[in-house]
Amino acid sequence: MKSSQPTNLSRIFVASRLWALLFGVFTYSVGAGIHHFLGGTIDWVNFWLGLGCTTLLQASGYLLKAYYDWWDPTQRFQSGGVDRETILSMRTILFQTVAILLTVGAVLTALLFIRGAINLTVLFIIGIAFLLAFFYAVPPLRLVYSGYGELVEAVLVATLIPALAFLFQTGSLHRLLAMLAFPIAGLYLAMMLVFDLQEYGREIKSNRRDMLYRIGWQRGMILHNVLILAAYLLIGGAAVLGLPWNLAWPSLLTFPIGLFQIYQIIQISNGVPPRWRTIRLIAAALPGIMAYLFIIALWTS
């Protein structure tokens, strides 16, 4: 019986990494929620236009990565018997999709400019976000396989997106952005290291240089644990420096989950067979739950 092949549409959905786009929505809501928490009135038109811009930019970066992955003959999907016609068709569809997304994103950005939501600060942050998303995927830098791709993604999703959400409302930055975004970024990067760890053997064979490839799996495990602990230390330090307690304490509720994740990684380093399904689920849930708790605290205050 002939095995069924995934459709181009399903490949597009996989390449767009919907879970990461959803996380971008979460961090965007954190940034806008800070403005609400500080007593500002949300401009909902700017909110939705800005969310569209950041989501389209994020998706464009992921799809550009997929476009160049399909060019690379070492990728796993090409070694699985995908014919040349399918490869050319998929690359054409990916290119057209990215072109559409970037065009729509440019239109939304123009609308934000017309509405007065873009100043030099906003333009600077948008420029950084665009360059990171672009060179994350596109040669010659292609940061995704440089050993720094995970860091670039964490900076984009967990710090620049919430900063833009706040800027679209106010036009200026606030220290609460750093206090909330940096812990989320640490947990997001720890999550990416877990994903790399599961794929470590395959990445070595395909010579794809992710962060774990660059620093080694043992150092990667240590870094993972340090990032989780640092996230909660940052929250504690921020509380001392003025982060309102009604924002700090909900996020600290996730600390036991973080400790359990550290325990699981230590077990792997000691030779215990990993339960990847559980480990991946907790790794993804940890930054997501923290961001969600921040959202609840910000929007209900």
Protein Blocks (a to p, Z undefined) as FASTA:
>chain_A
ZZddddfklmmmmmnommlmmmmmmmmmmmmmmmmmnopacdfklmmmmmmmmmmmmmmm
mmmmmmmmmmpmkbmklmnopafklmmmmmmmmmmmmmmmmmmmmmmmmmmmmnopacfk
lmmmmmmmmmmmmmmmmcfklmmlnopmmmmmmmmmmmmmmmmmmmmmnopacfklmmmm
mmmmmmmmmmmmmmmmmmmmmmmmnopacfklmnopklmmmmmmmmmmmmmmmmmmmmmn
opafklmmmmmmmmmmmmmmmmmmmmmmnopacdfklmmmmmmmmmmmmmmmmmmmmmmZ
Z
